[in-house]
Amino acid sequence: MRKSQDIFDGNPPPGIYRLSSRTRPAAILAAIDAAGWRGFYLDGRGISSKPAFLAASAHALAFPDYFGHIGMRSRKV
């Protein structure tokens, strides 16, 4: 888990960090939590479109069920 430790030890700007590792996601999330960060696991293997990515991200980040659906009612123009 050396690469993730490098991130924790430095002072990187806020953002999204991708980590490819053989370490179990639960162990990585525990290390992230111990470092005072908040991490989320997003398994991208089944994501093949932007809508699928946004839905998976909303689920991983525990957004409310209505997220992404406000103002999306059909309208006749």
C-alpha positions in Angstrom: 0.0 0.0 0.0 3.0 2.2 -0.5 1.5 4.5 -3.2 -1.5 5.4 -1.0 0.8 6.0 1.9 2.7 8.5 -0.3 -0.6 10.4 -0.8 -1.4 10.4 2.9 2.1 11.6 3.9 2.2 14.5 1.4 -0.1 17.4 1.1 -1.9 16.8 -2.2 -4.7 19.1 -3.4 -8.3 17.9 -2.9 -9.5 15.7 -5.8 -10.1 12.3 -7.0 -7.3 9.8 -6.7 -7.3 6.5 -8.5 -5.5 3.6 -6.8 -4.9 0.3 -8.5 -3.9 -2.2 -5.9 -4.1 -5.9 -4.9 -4.9 -4.8 -1.4 -8.5 -5.4 -0.4 -10.7 -2.3 -0.7 -11.7 -2.6 3.0 -8.0 -2.4 4.1 -7.4 0.6 1.9 -10.5 2.4 3.2 -9.4 1.6 6.8 -6.0 3.2 6.1 -7.7 6.2 4.5 -9.9 6.6 7.5 -6.9 6.2 9.9 -5.2 9.0 8.0 -8.1 11.3 8.6 -9.4 11.2 5.1 -12.7 10.0 3.7 -12.6 7.4 1.0 -15.1 5.7 -1.2 -14.8 2.5 -3.2 -16.1 2.5 -6.7 -15.6 -0.7 -8.7 -15.4 0.5 -12.3 -15.4 -3.0 -13.9 -19.1 -2.9 -14.8 -19.3 0.8 -15.7 -19.4 1.4 -19.5 -21.2 4.8 -19.8 -21.4 8.2 -18.3 -24.9 7.6 -16.8 -23.6 4.3 -15.3 -20.6 6.1 -13.8 -22.8 8.8 -12.3 -25.2 6.3 -10.8 -22.4 4.2 -9.4 -20.7 7.3 -8.0 -23.9 8.5 -6.4 -24.4 5.1 -4.8 -20.8 4.9 -3.5 -21.0 8.4 -2.1 -24.4 7.6 -0.4 -26.2 10.4 -2.2 -30.0 10.6 -1.5 -32.2 8.6 -3.9 -33.5 11.8 -5.5 -30.0 12.9 -6.6 -29.8 13.4 -10.3 -33.6 13.4 -10.8 -34.6 16.9 -9.7 -35.8 18.9 -12.6 -35.7 15.9 -15.0 -39.4 15.8 -15.6 -40.5 15.3 -19.2 -41.8 18.4 -20.9 -43.5 18.9 -24.2 -42.0 21.7 -26.2 
